[in-house]
């Protein structure tokens, strides 16, 4: 798990190629998963990042 986190935290995206983000889900146990998300700040600022993760968390808690 740590090797994936380290790779994503130092990832540099080629701004001429799509996508400028990467998301992956790692199974940490039989009952738990971890979502890792890496993106280039050229596609999102702090406010839009907050909105994205806030809305994602709402959908996670109440998918309907």
Secondary structure, 3 states (H helix, E strand, C coil): CHHHHHHHHCCCCCCCCCCCEEEEEEECCCCCEEEEEEECCCCCCHHHHHHHHHHHHHHHHCCC
